[in-house]
Amino acid sequence: MPLGHNPVLDDATAGIAHDMNTETLLRTDRDHLIHPVSSWKDHEAAGARILRSGKGAWVTDSEGRDLLDGFSGLWCVNVGYGCQSVVDAATEQMSRLPYATGYFGFANEAAIALAGRLAAKAPGDLNRVFFSQGGSDAVDSALRFIRFYQHARGTPQKRHVIGLSRGYHGSTYTGAGLTALSVFHRDADVPLAWQHHIPSPYPYRHAGDGQPETIIAESVASLRRKVEELGADQVAAFFCEPIQGSGGVIVPPAGWLAAMRHTCTELGILFVADEVITGFGRTGPLFACETEQVVPDMMTVAKGLTAGYAPMGAVFMSDAIYTTIRDNTPAGVPIGHGMTYSAHPVSAAIGLAVLDLYEGGMLENGRRAGAHLAERLRAMADHPLIGDVRVSGLLAGIELVADKATKRKPAADLQLASTLSRAGYEAGILFRAFGDDIIGLAPPLCCSTAEIDLLCDRLYRVIDDLRPTMR
């Protein structure tokens, strides 16, 4: 059951919109606020769902409806809503020093402390941390640093970058080209000429036998072919998510990540792990790369870094890349990349408080909740509309089909994503309804097993109610 309303948050929200009732808010939203990755026509027709407060794994909308958040906002509110220790850390830092630039040799205590703690927790020699404002610009930053690195080492021709089909690496102009989802390419003149993709390691839709060793071998062979096609002396890096998030929660076979890391080393190209979604306990360990003892050359993070309480992302960089750039740049010449809000002290203070929660038992609770989620979802897999269930910690995908035996997809005119989203909201749960008949789940790490049960029970009913219309 919901943990109840938070009077402090309710009062604060009332102060923000003291002269705006729900009808006024909806009209103002429609007239002025542009929403990310949305159909503007559809949004104006349907109107917004306005969230007002949150506590634990629950949020409350402007009409007082309590909703179990099975998606952690946007894969990010890992520690749940209303954590007082995080609010206190932000309040103290904001009162003492709300902003400090990182330019001109300045720094602030919170950012320094956070960088040090993160470096100590990161895989291998990822000892250098650049703070961005989110995941998309962390990816852009990584691409910039790769160019600086290749110039510094005397190989400026190594500029091509390879990603995976169904991969997601943000929606900034450069990142959108590395992303391999069509909605981010439409009318945007991307991918750019130096951005390429190889097939996704997608077990359920694999054209062959679907066996782990086959999928791994094919991915390795695809990467080798693409590098050979482009020229080994022309390829700079390979980017991948340990688990493909926005592409439909595609979980590669065990051993895939390590095999791709090994192949990049053999080919002499950088291996970049995009852990914007998978980082900070989402799959169990602090970073998903730990599962296969993989040490990337670079790693991007965001979302769980501050658990969504404030904007912040980061690029982890190996000592080798850092020292190559440093040692081959003349003294007095700046490395030309930076942001006004890089290493923001309030975001950094929040990151420290969130890291305390992870280390104080939140990761352990997330692992328990993830094991229970896997058990419950696998028990649902016999449902005639569920073609595939894939789970890694508190990250899960459920692929719906019209015919289980043939894996036939539902008819496009059913508009399944919007139907599912609406039905879930009415049932009091939030999840991601992807456009290709996949349900995404990413509950907060603070969830109890009872809340996981409630989420799965309600989700099962939502799916089962589709049976009369599915074809």
C-alpha positions as CSV (number, residue, x, y, z in Angstrom):
1,M,0.0,0.0,0.0
2,P,1.1,3.6,-0.5
3,L,3.3,5.1,2.3
4,G,1.0,8.1,2.3
5,H,1.3,11.7,1.5
6,N,4.2,13.8,2.6
7,P,2.7,17.0,4.2
8,V,6.0,18.9,3.7
9,L,6.1,18.1,0.0
10,D,2.4,18.8,-0.4
11,D,2.8,22.2,1.2
12,A,5.8,23.0,-0.9
13,T,4.0,22.1,-4.1
14,A,1.0,24.2,-3.1
15,G,3.4,27.1,-2.7
16,I,4.8,26.6,-6.2
17,A,1.4,26.5,-7.8
18,H,-0.6,28.5,-5.3
19,D,-2.7,30.2,-7.9
20,M,-3.0,27.2,-10.3
21,N,-5.6,24.4,-10.0
22,T,-5.3,21.3,-12.0
23,E,-7.2,22.7,-14.9
24,T,-5.0,25.8,-15.1
25,L,-1.9,23.7,-14.9
26,L,-3.0,21.4,-17.7
27,R,-3.8,24.4,-19.9
28,T,-0.5,26.1,-19.1
29,D,1.4,22.9,-19.8
30,R,-0.4,22.5,-23.2
31,D,0.3,26.1,-24.1
32,H,3.9,26.5,-23.0
33,L,5.8,23.4,-21.9
34,I,7.6,21.3,-24.6
35,H,7.9,17.7,-23.4
36,P,10.9,15.5,-24.4
37,V,10.4,12.8,-27.0
38,S,6.7,13.2,-27.4
39,S,4.1,13.6,-30.1
40,W,3.3,17.3,-29.7
41,K,-0.2,16.8,-31.4
42,D,-1.0,13.8,-29.2
43,H,0.2,15.5,-26.0
44,E,-2.0,18.6,-26.7
45,A,-5.0,16.3,-27.3
46,A,-4.5,14.1,-24.2
47,G,-3.0,16.6,-21.7
48,A,-0.3,16.0,-19.1
49,R,-0.4,13.7,-16.1
50,I,0.8,15.9,-13.4
51,L,2.7,14.4,-10.5
52,R,2.6,16.3,-7.2
53,S,4.6,14.4,-4.5
54,G,6.4,11.2,-3.9
55,K,7.6,8.9,-1.0
56,G,9.5,5.7,-1.2
57,A,8.4,3.8,-4.4
58,W,5.2,5.8,-4.7
59,V,4.2,9.1,-6.4
60,T,0.9,11.0,-6.1
61,D,-0.7,12.9,-8.9
62,S,-2.5,16.2,-8.8
63,E,-5.8,14.5,-8.3
64,G,-4.6,12.6,-5.3
65,R,-4.1,9.2,-7.1
66,D,-1.3,7.1,-5.6
67,L,0.8,5.3,-8.2
68,L,3.5,2.6,-7.6
69,D,6.4,3.8,-9.7
70,G,7.7,0.7,-11.5
71,F,10.1,2.7,-13.6
72,S,11.9,4.9,-11.0
73,G,10.9,8.1,-12.9
74,L,13.0,7.5,-15.9
75,W,15.3,4.7,-14.7
76,C,16.8,7.1,-12.2
77,V,15.1,7.5,-8.8
78,N,17.0,4.4,-7.5
79,V,16.7,5.2,-3.8
80,G,13.1,6.2,-4.0
81,Y,11.4,9.5,-3.3
82,G,11.6,11.7,-0.3
83,C,14.8,10.5,1.2
84,Q,15.4,13.0,4.0
85,S,19.2,12.5,4.1
86,V,19.4,13.5,0.5
87,V,17.2,16.5,1.0
88,D,19.2,17.6,4.0
89,A,22.5,17.3,2.0
90,A,21.1,19.4,-0.8
91,T,19.7,22.0,1.6
92,E,23.0,22.3,3.6
93,Q,25.1,22.7,0.4
94,M,22.7,25.1,-1.2
95,S,22.7,27.3,2.0
96,R,26.5,27.2,2.3
97,L,27.7,27.3,-1.4
98,P,25.0,27.0,-4.0
99,Y,27.4,27.3,-7.0
100,A,31.1,27.1,-7.7
101,T,32.7,27.1,-11.2
102,G,35.2,24.5,-12.1
103,Y,36.9,26.9,-14.5
104,F,40.0,29.0,-13.8
105,G,41.4,26.4,-11.3
106,F,38.4,26.6,-8.9
107,A,36.8,23.6,-7.2
108,N,34.4,22.8,-4.4
109,E,34.6,20.3,-1.6
110,A,31.6,18.2,-2.6
111,A,32.7,17.6,-6.1
112,I,36.2,16.7,-5.1
113,A,34.9,14.3,-2.5
114,L,32.5,12.7,-4.9
115,A,35.1,12.2,-7.6
116,G,37.4,10.5,-5.1
117,R,34.7,8.1,-3.8
118,L,33.6,7.2,-7.3
119,A,37.1,6.6,-8.5
120,A,37.6,4.3,-5.6
121,K,34.5,2.3,-6.5
122,A,35.0,2.2,-10.3
123,P,36.4,-0.8,-12.2
124,G,40.1,-1.0,-12.7
125,D,42.0,2.2,-13.4
126,L,39.0,4.4,-14.2
127,N,40.5,7.0,-11.8
128,R,39.6,10.2,-13.6
129,V,36.1,11.7,-13.5
130,F,34.6,14.5,-15.5
131,F,31.1,15.6,-14.3
132,S,28.5,16.5,-16.9
133,Q,24.8,17.5,-16.5
134,G,23.3,14.2,-17.5
135,G,23.7,11.1,-19.6
136,S,23.4,12.6,-23.1
137,D,26.2,15.1,-22.5
138,A,28.3,12.5,-20.8
139,V,28.2,10.6,-24.0
140,D,29.0,13.7,-26.0
141,S,31.9,14.4,-23.6
142,A,33.2,10.9,-24.0
143,L,33.2,11.4,-27.8
144,R,35.1,14.7,-27.4
145,F,37.7,13.1,-25.1
146,I,38.2,10.3,-27.6
147,R,39.0,12.8,-30.3
148,F,41.5,14.6,-28.0
149,Y,43.0,11.2,-27.2
150,Q,43.5,10.1,-30.8
151,H,45.1,13.5,-31.7
152,A,47.3,13.3,-28.6
153,R,48.6,9.9,-29.5
154,G,49.2,10.8,-33.1
155,T,46.4,8.8,-34.7
156,P,43.8,11.6,-35.7
157,Q,42.6,9.4,-38.5
158,K,41.0,7.0,-36.0
159,R,37.6,8.8,-35.9
160,H,35.0,6.1,-36.7
161,V,32.8,4.9,-33.8
162,I,30.7,1.7,-33.7
163,G,27.6,1.1,-31.6
164,L,24.8,-1.5,-31.6
165,S,21.5,-1.5,-33.3
166,R,18.7,-0.8,-30.7
167,G,21.4,1.1,-28.7
168,Y,20.6,4.3,-26.9
169,H,23.3,6.9,-26.1
170,G,21.3,10.0,-25.6
171,S,19.5,12.6,-27.8
172,T,22.0,15.4,-28.2
173,Y,22.9,16.0,-31.8
174,T,26.1,13.8,-31.7
175,G,24.8,11.2,-29.3
176,A,21.6,10.8,-31.3
177,G,23.6,9.5,-34.2
178,L,25.3,6.9,-32.0
179,T,21.9,6.0,-30.8
180,A,20.3,3.5,-33.1
181,L,16.6,4.1,-32.7
182,S,14.8,5.6,-35.7
183,V,12.8,8.3,-33.8
184,F,16.0,10.0,-32.9
185,H,17.2,10.0,-36.5
186,R,14.1,11.3,-38.3
187,D,14.6,14.7,-39.9
188,A,17.8,15.1,-37.8
189,D,20.5,14.3,-40.4
190,V,22.1,11.6,-38.3
191,P,23.8,9.2,-38.0
192,L,26.9,11.1,-39.0
193,A,29.3,9.7,-41.5
194,W,31.7,8.4,-38.8
195,Q,28.9,6.6,-36.8
196,H,28.1,3.0,-37.4
197,H,26.1,0.1,-35.9
198,I,26.3,-3.7,-35.8
199,P,23.5,-6.0,-34.8
200,S,22.1,-6.2,-31.3
201,P,22.7,-9.3,-29.2
202,Y,19.0,-9.9,-29.0
203,P,18.4,-13.5,-27.9
204,Y,14.6,-13.6,-28.3
205,R,14.6,-12.3,-31.9
206,H,17.8,-14.0,-32.9
207,A,17.5,-15.4,-36.4
208,G,19.5,-18.6,-35.6
209,D,19.5,-21.0,-32.8
210,G,19.5,-18.3,-30.1
211,Q,22.2,-20.1,-28.1
212,P,24.5,-17.9,-26.0
213,E,27.7,-19.1,-27.7
214,T,26.2,-18.4,-31.1
215,I,25.1,-14.9,-30.2
216,I,28.4,-14.0,-28.7
217,A,30.4,-15.4,-31.7
218,E,28.2,-13.5,-34.1
219,S,28.6,-10.2,-32.2
220,V,32.4,-10.7,-32.1
221,A,32.4,-11.5,-35.9
222,S,30.2,-8.5,-36.7
223,L,32.5,-6.1,-34.8
224,R,35.6,-7.6,-36.6
225,R,33.9,-7.3,-40.0
226,K,32.9,-3.7,-39.4
227,V,36.4,-2.7,-38.2
228,E,37.9,-4.5,-41.3
229,E,35.4,-2.7,-43.6
230,L,36.2,0.7,-42.2
231,G,39.9,0.0,-41.7
232,A,41.5,-0.9,-38.4
233,D,43.6,2.3,-38.5
234,Q,40.4,4.4,-38.9
235,V,38.3,3.1,-36.0
236,A,38.5,4.8,-32.6
237,A,36.0,3.1,-30.3
238,F,33.1,0.8,-29.7
239,F,30.2,1.9,-27.5
240,C,27.7,-0.4,-25.8
241,E,25.3,-0.6,-22.9
242,P,25.8,-3.7,-20.8
243,I,22.1,-4.1,-21.1
244,Q,20.3,-2.2,-23.8
245,G,17.7,-0.1,-22.0
246,S,15.6,2.1,-24.3
247,G,16.1,-0.5,-27.1
248,G,13.7,-2.8,-25.2
249,V,15.7,-4.0,-22.2
250,I,17.8,-6.4,-24.3
251,V,19.9,-8.6,-21.9
252,P,22.9,-10.2,-23.8
253,P,24.0,-13.7,-22.9
254,A,26.4,-14.1,-20.0
255,G,30.0,-13.6,-21.3
256,W,29.0,-11.3,-24.1
257,L,30.3,-8.1,-22.5
258,A,33.7,-9.7,-21.6
259,A,34.0,-11.1,-25.2
260,M,33.4,-7.6,-26.7
261,R,35.9,-6.0,-24.3
262,H,38.5,-8.6,-25.3
263,T,37.8,-8.1,-29.0
264,C,38.2,-4.3,-28.7
265,T,41.6,-4.9,-27.0
266,E,42.7,-7.2,-29.8
267,L,41.6,-4.7,-32.5
268,G,43.2,-1.8,-30.8
269,I,40.0,0.2,-30.3
270,L,38.6,1.8,-27.2
271,F,35.8,0.1,-25.3
272,V,33.3,2.5,-23.9
273,A,30.6,1.2,-21.5
274,D,27.4,3.3,-21.3
275,E,26.2,2.7,-17.8
276,V,23.8,5.6,-17.7
277,I,20.9,3.2,-17.0
278,T,22.7,0.2,-15.5
279,G,25.0,2.0,-13.1
280,F,24.4,2.4,-9.3
281,G,22.8,-0.9,-8.4
282,R,20.2,-1.2,-11.2
283,T,21.5,-4.7,-12.1
284,G,22.7,-5.7,-8.7
285,P,26.4,-4.5,-8.3
286,L,27.2,-0.8,-8.2
287,F,28.2,-1.1,-11.9
288,A,27.0,-3.7,-14.4
289,C,30.6,-4.2,-15.7
290,E,31.5,-5.8,-12.4
291,T,29.4,-8.8,-13.2
292,E,32.0,-10.0,-15.8
293,Q,35.0,-8.2,-14.3
294,V,35.1,-5.9,-17.4
295,V,37.3,-2.8,-17.2
296,P,36.3,-0.3,-19.9
297,D,38.6,2.4,-21.2
298,M,35.8,4.9,-20.5
299,M,32.4,4.6,-18.8
300,T,29.5,7.0,-18.8
301,V,27.0,7.3,-15.9
302,A,24.1,9.5,-14.8
303,K,20.6,8.7,-13.5
304,G,21.4,6.7,-10.4
305,L,24.4,9.0,-9.7
306,T,22.1,11.4,-8.0
307,A,19.0,9.1,-8.0
308,G,17.3,11.8,-10.1
309,Y,17.3,14.4,-7.2
310,A,19.4,16.8,-9.3
311,P,20.9,16.8,-12.8
312,M,24.4,15.2,-13.0
313,G,26.3,12.7,-15.2
314,A,29.9,11.7,-15.4
315,V,32.6,10.2,-17.7
316,F,35.0,7.9,-16.0
317,M,38.4,7.9,-17.9
318,S,41.3,5.5,-17.6
319,D,44.6,6.7,-16.3
320,A,46.1,5.8,-19.7
321,I,43.8,8.0,-21.7
322,Y,44.1,10.9,-19.2
323,T,47.9,10.9,-19.1
324,T,48.1,10.6,-22.9
325,I,46.0,13.7,-23.4
326,R,47.8,15.5,-20.5
327,D,51.3,14.7,-21.6
328,N,50.8,15.5,-25.3
329,T,49.1,18.9,-24.7
330,P,51.5,21.8,-24.4
331,A,51.6,23.6,-21.0
332,G,49.3,26.5,-20.9
333,V,46.9,25.1,-23.6
334,P,43.5,24.2,-22.2
335,I,41.6,21.0,-23.1
336,G,38.7,22.6,-24.9
337,H,35.7,21.0,-23.3
338,G,33.6,22.2,-20.3
339,M,30.2,23.2,-19.0
340,T,29.0,25.9,-16.7
341,Y,27.4,23.4,-14.3
342,S,30.1,20.7,-14.5
343,A,30.9,19.4,-10.9
344,H,28.0,21.5,-9.5
345,P,28.3,21.5,-5.7
346,V,24.6,20.9,-4.9
347,S,24.4,17.9,-7.3
348,A,27.7,16.6,-5.9
349,A,26.5,16.8,-2.4
350,I,23.4,14.9,-3.4
351,G,25.6,12.3,-5.1
352,L,27.5,11.8,-1.9
353,A,24.3,11.4,0.1
354,V,22.9,8.9,-2.4
355,L,26.2,7.0,-2.4
356,D,25.9,6.7,1.4
357,L,22.5,5.1,0.9
358,Y,23.8,2.6,-1.6
359,E,26.6,1.6,0.7
360,G,24.3,1.7,3.7
361,G,22.1,-1.2,2.6
362,M,20.2,0.0,-0.5
363,L,22.3,-2.1,-2.9
364,E,21.6,-5.2,-0.8
365,N,17.9,-4.4,-0.6
366,G,17.9,-3.9,-4.4
367,R,19.4,-7.3,-4.9
368,R,16.7,-8.9,-2.8
369,A,14.0,-7.1,-4.6
370,G,15.5,-7.9,-7.9
371,A,15.6,-11.7,-7.1
372,H,12.0,-11.5,-6.2
373,L,11.1,-9.6,-9.3
374,A,12.8,-12.2,-11.5
375,E,10.9,-15.0,-9.7
376,R,7.5,-13.3,-10.1
377,L,8.0,-12.3,-13.8
378,R,9.2,-15.8,-14.7
379,A,6.1,-17.2,-13.1
380,M,4.1,-14.9,-15.5
381,A,5.9,-16.1,-18.6
382,D,3.3,-18.8,-19.3
383,H,0.7,-16.2,-20.1
384,P,-0.3,-16.6,-23.8
385,L,0.5,-12.9,-24.6
386,I,4.0,-13.0,-23.0
387,G,6.6,-14.0,-25.5
388,D,9.7,-13.3,-23.5
389,V,10.7,-12.2,-20.0
390,R,14.2,-10.9,-19.5
391,V,15.5,-9.7,-16.1
392,S,18.8,-8.4,-14.7
393,G,18.4,-7.2,-11.1
394,L,15.8,-4.5,-11.0
395,L,15.8,-4.1,-14.8
396,A,13.3,-6.1,-16.7
397,G,11.6,-6.4,-20.1
398,I,8.4,-8.2,-21.0
399,E,7.9,-8.7,-24.7
400,L,4.2,-9.2,-25.8
401,V,3.2,-11.3,-28.8
402,A,0.0,-12.1,-30.6
403,D,1.1,-15.7,-31.1
404,K,3.4,-17.3,-28.7
405,A,4.5,-20.2,-31.0
406,T,5.5,-18.0,-33.9
407,K,6.5,-14.9,-31.9
408,R,4.2,-12.9,-34.1
409,K,4.0,-9.3,-33.1
410,P,0.6,-7.6,-32.4
411,A,-1.0,-5.6,-35.1
412,A,0.4,-2.1,-35.3
413,D,-3.1,-0.5,-35.4
414,L,-3.7,-1.7,-31.9
415,Q,-1.4,1.1,-30.7
416,L,-0.4,-1.2,-27.9
417,A,2.0,1.3,-26.2
418,S,-0.6,3.9,-25.5
419,T,-3.1,1.3,-24.5
420,L,-0.7,-0.2,-22.0
421,S,0.4,3.1,-20.6
422,R,-3.2,4.2,-20.0
423,A,-4.3,0.9,-18.5
424,G,-1.3,0.9,-16.2
425,Y,-2.0,4.4,-14.9
426,E,-5.6,3.4,-14.3
427,A,-4.4,0.3,-12.4
428,G,-2.1,2.5,-10.2
429,I,1.3,1.5,-11.6
430,L,3.9,3.2,-13.8
431,F,6.1,1.4,-16.3
432,R,7.6,2.0,-19.7
433,A,5.5,0.9,-22.7
434,F,7.9,0.8,-25.6
435,G,6.6,1.3,-29.1
436,D,7.5,-2.2,-30.2
437,D,5.3,-4.1,-27.8
438,I,7.8,-4.3,-24.9
439,I,7.1,-3.4,-21.3
440,G,10.0,-2.0,-19.4
441,L,10.4,-2.2,-15.6
442,A,12.9,-0.5,-13.3
443,P,11.5,-0.2,-9.8
444,P,13.4,1.7,-7.1
445,L,16.0,-0.2,-5.1
446,C,14.1,0.6,-2.0
447,C,11.1,-1.6,-3.0
448,S,9.9,-4.2,-0.5
449,T,8.9,-7.7,-1.7
450,A,5.3,-6.7,-1.0
451,E,5.6,-3.8,-3.4
452,I,7.2,-6.0,-6.0
453,D,4.2,-8.4,-5.6
454,L,1.7,-5.5,-5.9
455,L,3.5,-4.3,-9.1
456,C,3.5,-7.7,-10.7
457,D,-0.1,-8.5,-9.7
458,R,-1.4,-5.3,-11.2
459,L,0.8,-5.7,-14.3
460,Y,-0.5,-9.2,-14.9
461,R,-4.1,-7.9,-14.8
462,V,-3.2,-5.1,-17.3
463,I,-1.7,-7.7,-19.7
464,D,-4.5,-10.2,-19.3
465,D,-7.1,-7.5,-20.1
466,L,-5.6,-7.2,-23.5
467,R,-6.6,-10.8,-24.5
468,P,-9.9,-9.9,-26.1
469,T,-8.4,-7.3,-28.4
470,M,-5.0,-8.9,-29.3
471,R,-4.6,-10.2,-32.8
